[in-house]
Amino acid sequence: MTAILGISAFYHDSAAALVVDGEIVAAAQEERFTRIKHDYNFPKNAVEYCLSEAGLTPETVDAVVFYDKPFLKFERLLETYLAFAPVGLKSFMQAIPIWVKQKLFLPKEIDKGLDDRYSGPIYFTSHHESHAASAFFPSPFEEAAILTLDGVGEWATTSWGVGRGNQIELKQELRFPHSLGLLYSAFTYYTGFKVNSGEYKVMGLAPYGEPKYVDLIYKHVMDLKEDGSFWLDQSYFNYCQGLTMTSEKFHKLFGAPPRMPESRVTQREMDLAASIQVVTEDVMLRIARHVHKITGMENLCLAGGVALNCVGNGKILREGPFKRLWIQPAAGDAGGALGAALFAWHQIMDKPRTAEELDSQKGSYLGPRFTTEDVRTYLDSIGAKYHFYGDENELCDTVADLMEQGKVVGNLSGRMEFGPRALGARSIMGDARNTKMQETMNVKIKFRESFRPFAPSCLEECAGELFDLDGTSPYMLIVAPVKEERRKPMTEEQEKLFGIEKLNVIRSDVPAITHVDYSARVQTVNKDVAPRYYNIIKAFQKKTGSGVIVNTSFNIRGEPIVCSPEDAYRCFMFTDMDALLLEDCLCLKEEQSPMQGSEEYKKQFKLD
């Protein structure tokens, strides 16, 4: 037996992943255990979980692999600061002590994180090799083109290559500071959202706006070539030398300073979001076409933070030349831990690989699980009221009844998902047909902006009845149009609505998951991969005729997705959620005693 531990840490979204004899055994992000959003510290808890899942200890691990090369990253940091000196001194003085103390001495940090109990080799892959490995090796393809796009690794910001059998080869890259991920983050910052976590808000805001700034971006900020390569005018940015993303020249070009966080979102931000989304889709599609032209391959694998732009992914699938896409569900830095471990197994150790029919990611259900006994022990310890179900059909019927009644149900079942998407194991569920469900979930459950869209989970066999989707979308990483016949025609008055006024228009017979542009971020649910979640949706279909429900991540704005029954119960009690499913136990809100601090917690998240 050969056990390989992959680690990503110290930059953004630390994680650990364990591969044993080529099989992905476990993977998890550190934030789920510490409850610190995007925790970047050494993933000690995630490592302990991964090893315990396999019954291993640090002494029995054969190799540890880190997901990038810190000395190359430090070289880029120094060269960048020197290029802009003396500007950027404040940023330099903040960054260097952390590097000197920690990031340049990774073997020491890894030894410390493993309690000095590991004595085997430590490998370092490059950042984009880790992304590429995470994209290709778990995919269902024997061979495929590979495209990785993110902010920046060591030097690379975009790379493409090919994967065949057990080997990947990166052939070309775009280098820092010219970065599609950093360009999108610059607009995230400028529109008042948090960099590295608010990008999906910009994507969700885009359909409310008009892309009126696209020509301005192409004329002044970006020189885009036909093959998707581009050059960014750095005088409009501040990320190389400063502590912000955009410069005064950027603010002057677009007519105002950045929006203050938490202030009212205006039509201007919507138009900016629409513009950068159009540019991003244009770049993604051009690169995809170029890569297809060079490689001639039918399949494409994607990873890197930009690969979480599911609208862009959907455009590549519908308008691009590739027949099939596979996107790593943990496409950001966390997935680098998995890619690093797989790279070591296949590329360094030259172990064979056989592509599986679906994929080898196991639905990305790679995190901790809790038994019904664990759940009952916890609920009994706090005096919670619950109903235990020994029959799966009865349980699923009861949950379906609650959703049909308009109730919102939290669900913790099976192994936690790896990656930023909740896929039914740590999800909040509701009736997609309910016209008030989006508002209820956003304001009363998630405590977040009203414009934020929700995603559908649908039975895999029903997807073609609802969406114009070619194939499946198990990881909620592709946006597809709602079918014409499911849409509701708009009145003349509704056609005249502009911006956020579009929000409350009923656009289909599943309005809670239909975005203002008649699209949806689809998850298709396979009965063999996610049996409990499938059974719930199937029970709902039997009662209502609808094989689709609303699925949103089980968390409150600003907090990580829940991991444990304790996390889930706290979130349940601190929101207006109606019911909570913990494995085979169902809690109803009206039967619970109030939890201390819940009302004060809700008040701090009150939105205008």
ZAMARGU-4260 file (C-alpha; in steps of 0.2 Angstrom, whole numbers, plus 5000, padded with zeros to 4 digits):
<rodrens>
0) 5000/5000/5000 | 5006/5017/4995 | 4998/5033/5004 | 5001/5050/4997 | 4996/5066/5007
5) 4993/5081/4997 | 4993/5098/5005 | 4989/5116/5000 | 4992/5130/5013 | 4998/5147/5018
10) 4990/5157/5003 | 4971/5154/5002 | 4959/5139/5006 | 4971/5127/5014 | 4967/5109/5012
15) 4973/5091/5013 | 4969/5076/5002 | 4974/5058/5003 | 4977/5046/4989 | 4980/5027/4993
20) 4986/5016/4979 | 4979/5029/4966 | 4962/5030/4974 | 4956/5046/4981 | 4951/5042/4999
25) 4948/5058/5008 | 4950/5077/5005 | 4944/5092/5015 | 4947/5111/5017 | 4953/5117/5034
30) 4940/5130/5035 | 4927/5117/5038 | 4935/5112/5055 | 4941/5129/5061 | 4926/5138/5056
35) 4937/5152/5049 | 4932/5156/5031 | 4946/5153/5018 | 4958/5147/5032 | 4975/5148/5025
40) 4985/5140/5040 | 4993/5123/5039 | 4978/5111/5037 | 4981/5101/5053 | 4963/5096/5056
45) 4961/5092/5038 | 4976/5081/5038 | 4971/5072/5054 | 4954/5069/5046 | 4961/5062/5030
50) 4973/5050/5039 | 4960/5044/5051 | 4948/5040/5037 | 4961/5028/5030 | 4967/5022/5047
55) 4984/5029/5045 | 4996/5039/5055 | 5010/5051/5049 | 5022/5037/5051 | 5013/5026/5038
60) 5012/5040/5025 | 5024/5036/5010 | 5025/5054/5003 | 5019/5071/5006 | 5017/5083/4991
65) 5015/5102/4992 | 5004/5110/4979 | 5017/5124/4973 | 5035/5129/4973 | 5037/5143/4986
70) 5055/5148/4980 | 5048/5152/4963 | 5034/5161/4970 | 5046/5171/4981 | 5056/5175/4966
75) 5041/5182/4957 | 5037/5192/4973 | 5055/5200/4974 | 5056/5204/4955 | 5039/5212/4956
80) 5043/5223/4971 | 5060/5228/4963 | 5051/5232/4946 | 5040/5244/4955 | 5052/5251/4969
85) 5051/5262/4979 | 5032/5261/4976 | 5025/5247/4986 | 5036/5248/5001 | 5022/5246/5013
90) 5015/5230/5004 | 5033/5223/5004 | 5036/5226/5023 | 5020/5217/5026 | 5023/5202/5015
95) 5042/5198/5018 | 5041/5194/5037 | 5028/5181/5034 | 5039/5173/5020 | 5055/5173/5030
100) 5046/5166/5045 | 5035/5153/5037 | 5033/5151/5018 | 5051/5149/5013 | 5053/5134/5026
105) 5039/5123/5020 | 5048/5106/5025 | 5049/5113/5043 | 5031/5119/5043 | 5026/5102/5036
110) 5036/5092/5049 | 5028/5103/5063 | 5010/5101/5056 | 5013/5082/5056 | 5019/5083/5074
115) 5037/5078/5069 | 5031/5060/5066 | 5034/5060/5047 | 5051/5056/5040 | 5048/5052/5021
120) 5051/5062/5006 | 5042/5079/5003 | 5039/5084/4984 | 5034/5101/4977 | 5024/5102/4961
125) 5021/5118/4952 | 5005/5127/4956 | 4998/5124/4938 | 5004/5107/4938 | 4993/5104/4953
130) 4978/5112/4945 | 4981/5102/4929 | 4983/5085/4938 | 4967/5089/4948 | 4958/5092/4932
135) 4964/5077/4922 | 4968/5063/4933 | 4951/5061/4941 | 4942/5064/4925 | 4933/5051/4915
140) 4944/5053/4899 | 4959/5043/4893 | 4965/5058/4885 | 4960/5077/4885 | 4966/5094/4883
145) 4969/5103/4900 | 4966/5122/4903 | 4970/5130/4920 | 4965/5148/4924 | 4967/5157/4940
150) 4975/5173/4949 | 4993/5167/4949 | 5003/5153/4954 | 5022/5155/4954 | 5023/5165/4938
155) 5009/5156/4928 | 4991/5163/4927 | 4985/5153/4913 | 4991/5137/4906 | 4986/5123/4894
160) 4992/5106/4890 | 4987/5088/4887 | 4984/5073/4897 | 4986/5055/4891 | 4985/5040/4902
165) 4995/5043/4917 | 5004/5058/4911 | 5001/5077/4909 | 5011/5089/4899 | 5009/5108/4901
170) 5014/5116/4884 | 5011/5135/4885 | 5007/5148/4899 | 5003/5166/4901 | 5013/5174/4915
175) 5010/5187/4929 | 5005/5201/4930 | 4993/5197/4915 | 4980/5187/4923 | 4961/5184/4920
180) 4958/5179/4938 | 4966/5195/4944 | 4957/5206/4931 | 4940/5198/4938 | 4946/5201/4956
185) 4950/5219/4952 | 4932/5221/4946 | 4926/5212/4962 | 4936/5224/4973 | 4930/5239/4962
190) 4911/5234/4964 | 4913/5233/4983 | 4915/5214/4986 | 4928/5204/4994 | 4942/5198/4983
195) 4944/5179/4983 | 4927/5176/4989 | 4915/5189/4981 | 4919/5184/4963 | 4903/5173/4962
200) 4893/5188/4968 | 4899/5198/4953 | 4894/5183/4942 | 4877/5183/4950 | 4875/5202/4948
205) 4880/5202/4930 | 4863/5197/4922 | 4855/5213/4930 | 4866/5224/4921 | 4871/5230/4903
210) 4889/5226/4897 | 4892/5245/4893 | 4910/5245/4898 | 4916/5231/4887 | 4923/5243/4874
215) 4931/5253/4887 | 4940/5238/4894 | 4946/5232/4877 | 4952/5250/4872 | 4961/5255/4888
220) 4964/5240/4900 | 4966/5224/4890 | 4974/5220/4873 | 4966/5203/4869 | 4972/5192/4855
225) 4962/5180/4844 | 4970/5165/4853 | 4964/5171/4870 | 4981/5178/4876 | 4981/5196/4882
230) 4991/5210/4889 | 4985/5221/4904 | 4990/5239/4906 | 4997/5239/4924 | 4994/5257/4926
235) 4976/5253/4929 | 4980/5241/4943 | 4988/5241/4960 | 4990/5222/4964 | 5008/5221/4960
240) 5014/5234/4972 | 5000/5240/4983 | 4987/5234/4995 | 4972/5236/4984 | 4967/5229/4967
245) 4964/5245/4957 | 4973/5262/4954 | 4967/5280/4953 | 4968/5279/4935 | 4956/5264/4935
250) 4944/5274/4945 | 4945/5289/4934 | 4943/5278/4918 | 4927/5271/4925 | 4921/5287/4933
255) 4921/5284/4952 | 4930/5277/4967 | 4926/5259/4972 | 4909/5255/4980 | 4910/5255/4999
260) 4907/5237/5005 | 4890/5234/5011 | 4883/5250/5004 | 4869/5249/4991 | 4872/5240/4975
265) 4868/5252/4961 | 4864/5250/4942 | 4882/5255/4939 | 4889/5240/4948 | 4877/5229/4939
270) 4884/5236/4922 | 4902/5234/4928 | 4898/5216/4933 | 4890/5212/4916 | 4905/5220/4907
275) 4918/5210/4916 | 4908/5194/4914 | 4907/5196/4895 | 4925/5199/4894 | 4929/5184/4904
280) 4918/5173/4894 | 4926/5180/4878 | 4943/5176/4884 | 4939/5158/4890 | 4930/5154/4874
285) 4945/5161/4863 | 4958/5151/4873 | 4947/5135/4872 | 4945/5137/4853 | 4964/5139/4852
290) 4968/5124/4863 | 4956/5113/4852 | 4964/5120/4836 | 4982/5115/4842 | 4977/5098/4851
295) 4963/5092/4840 | 4956/5083/4856 | 4937/5081/4859 | 4938/5082/4878 | 4943/5097/4889
300) 4947/5097/4908 | 4947/5113/4918 | 4953/5119/4935 | 4959/5135/4943 | 4949/5148/4952
305) 4942/5155/4935 | 4935/5137/4931 | 4922/5141/4945 | 4915/5153/4933 | 4900/5142/4928
310) 4893/5154/4916 | 4909/5154/4906 | 4910/5135/4908 | 4892/5134/4901 | 4897/5145/4886
315) 4912/5134/4882 | 4901/5119/4882 | 4888/5126/4871 | 4898/5137/4859 | 4915/5129/4860
320) 4923/5115/4849 | 4925/5102/4863 | 4912/5088/4864 | 4914/5085/4883 | 4920/5095/4898
325) 4926/5089/4915 | 4929/5102/4928 | 4937/5099/4945 | 4924/5103/4958 | 4937/5110/4970
330) 4944/5120/4956 | 4953/5133/4967 | 4968/5132/4978 | 4960/5118/4989 | 4960/5107/4974
335) 4978/5109/4972 | 4981/5097/4987 | 4972/5083/4978 | 4981/5087/4961 | 4998/5087/4970
340) 4994/5069/4977 | 4988/5063/4961 | 5003/5071/4952 | 5015/5061/4963 | 5006/5045/4961
345) 5005/5045/4942 | 5019/5057/4936 | 5033/5055/4949 | 5030/5037/4953 | 5024/5033/4936
350) 5009/5022/4942 | 4996/5017/4929 | 4979/5026/4928 | 4962/5019/4921 | 4949/5032/4918
355) 4932/5028/4926 | 4915/5029/4917 | 4909/5044/4928 | 4925/5050/4936 | 4936/5045/4951
360) 4930/5060/4962 | 4916/5050/4970 | 4904/5064/4968 | 4917/5075/4978 | 4909/5067/4994
365) 4926/5065/5001 | 4924/5074/5019 | 4919/5068/5036 | 4904/5058/5039 | 4894/5056/5055
370) 4884/5041/5061 | 4866/5041/5067 | 4873/5036/5084 | 4885/5052/5083 | 4870/5063/5079
375) 4858/5056/5093 | 4872/5057/5106 | 4875/5076/5101 | 4856/5080/5101 | 4853/5071/5117
380) 4867/5080/5125 | 4859/5097/5122 | 4842/5092/5125 | 4836/5094/5107 | 4819/5087/5101
385) 4820/5075/5086 | 4811/5062/5077 | 4821/5046/5073 | 4817/5037/5056 | 4822/5019/5054
390) 4814/5018/5037 | 4822/5027/5022 | 4807/5029/5012 | 4797/5036/5027 | 4811/5049/5031
395) 4812/5055/5013 | 4793/5056/5011 | 4792/5067/5027 | 4806/5078/5020 | 4797/5080/5004
400) 4781/5084/5013 | 4789/5098/5022 | 4796/5106/5006 | 4780/5104/4997 | 4772/5114/5012
405) 4785/5128/5008 | 4797/5124/5022 | 4815/5126/5021 | 4825/5111/5027 | 4844/5109/5031
410) 4852/5093/5027 | 4867/5085/5034 | 4869/5067/5026 | 4884/5056/5022 | 4901/5063/5018
415) 4904/5081/5017 | 4908/5089/5000 | 4926/5094/4994 | 4926/5111/4986 | 4915/5126/4987
420) 4898/5119/4981 | 4886/5110/4992 | 4880/5095/4983 | 4867/5088/4994 | 4877/5082/5009
425) 4878/5099/5017 | 4864/5108/5009 | 4848/5119/5012 | 4834/5113/5002 | 4817/5120/4997
430) 4803/5119/4984 | 4810/5127/4967 | 4792/5130/4962 | 4788/5142/4977 | 4788/5160/4971
435) 4794/5166/4988 | 4808/5154/4991 | 4822/5164/4984 | 4818/5179/4995 | 4815/5168/5010
440) 4832/5159/5008 | 4842/5175/5005 | 4835/5186/5018 | 4829/5174/5032 | 4841/5160/5030
445) 4857/5165/5022 | 4857/5184/5027 | 4863/5189/5010 | 4859/5201/4996 | 4842/5198/4988
450) 4850/5197/4970 | 4859/5181/4974 | 4853/5167/4963 | 4850/5149/4969 | 4854/5133/4961
455) 4843/5118/4956 | 4847/5100/4960 | 4837/5089/4948 | 4836/5070/4946 | 4849/5066/4932
460) 4836/5058/4921 | 4825/5074/4922 | 4838/5087/4917 | 4834/5086/4899 | 4815/5091/4903
465) 4821/5106/4912 | 4837/5113/4904 | 4846/5114/4888 | 4860/5104/4895 | 4872/5093/4884
470) 4876/5079/4896 | 4877/5079/4915 | 4882/5092/4928 | 4886/5083/4944 | 4896/5097/4952
475) 4885/5112/4949 | 4899/5120/4938 | 4889/5123/4922 | 4875/5136/4919 | 4862/5130/4907
480) 4847/5139/4899 | 4830/5134/4906 | 4820/5126/4892 | 4809/5137/4882 | 4793/5127/4886
485) 4796/5129/4905 | 4798/5148/4904 | 4783/5160/4907 | 4780/5174/4894 | 4784/5192/4901
490) 4771/5205/4900 | 4774/5222/4891 | 4777/5230/4908 | 4789/5217/4914 | 4799/5219/4897
495) 4802/5237/4902 | 4809/5233/4919 | 4828/5237/4922 | 4841/5231/4933 | 4836/5225/4950
500) 4818/5228/4946 | 4819/5212/4936 | 4822/5202/4952 | 4804/5197/4957 | 4797/5193/4940
505) 4791/5175/4939 | 4801/5168/4924 | 4797/5149/4924 | 4787/5136/4933 | 4803/5134/4944
510) 4805/5152/4948 | 4816/5150/4963 | 4830/5143/4953 | 4828/5153/4936 | 4839/5168/4935
515) 4834/5184/4927 | 4842/5178/4910 | 4833/5162/4911 | 4848/5152/4916 | 4852/5140/4931
520) 4867/5133/4939 | 4863/5115/4937 | 4867/5100/4948 | 4862/5083/4941 | 4859/5070/4955
525) 4864/5052/4951 | 4855/5039/4962 | 4871/5028/4964 | 4883/5043/4968 | 4871/5052/4980
530) 4858/5039/4985 | 4850/5049/5000 | 4849/5065/4991 | 4842/5057/4976 | 4829/5048/4986
535) 4823/5064/4994 | 4821/5073/4977 | 4813/5057/4970 | 4800/5057/4984 | 4797/5076/4981
540) 4794/5071/4962 | 4781/5058/4967 | 4772/5070/4977 | 4773/5085/4966 | 4778/5079/4948
545) 4793/5090/4950 | 4810/5082/4950 | 4820/5097/4955 | 4823/5107/4971 | 4832/5122/4977
550) 4849/5118/4984 | 4860/5131/4993 | 4875/5128/5004 | 4872/5125/5022 | 4880/5140/5030
555) 4876/5158/5034 | 4885/5173/5024 | 4903/5174/5029 | 4904/5157/5037 | 4911/5141/5030
560) 4899/5127/5025 | 4894/5116/5040 | 4904/5101/5044 | 4897/5093/5060 | 4880/5090/5067
565) 4885/5104/5080 | 4888/5116/5066 | 4872/5112/5057 | 4861/5113/5073 | 4868/5130/5077
570) 4865/5136/5059 | 4848/5129/5060 | 4844/5138/5076 | 4852/5154/5072 | 4841/5156/5056
575) 4823/5155/5051 | 4826/5137/5044 | 4810/5126/5047 | 4818/5109/5049 | 4834/5100/5050
580) 4839/5083/5044 | 4854/5075/5053 | 4857/5058/5045 | 4841/5048/5051 | 4835/5061/5064
585) 4823/5076/5060 | 4822/5091/5070 | 4807/5103/5068 | 4810/5122/5073 | 4794/5124/5083
590) 4799/5109/5094 | 4816/5117/5099 | 4820/5128/5114 | 4827/5144/5109 | 4846/5144/5108
595) 4855/5158/5117 | 4861/5172/5106 | 4851/5167/5091 | 4841/5184/5090 | 4857/5195/5092
600) 4865/5184/5078 | 4851/5187/5066 | 4851/5206/5070 | 4870/5208/5065 | 4866/5201/5048
605) 4850/5211/5045 | 4850/5218/5027 | 4842/5233/5019
</rodrens>
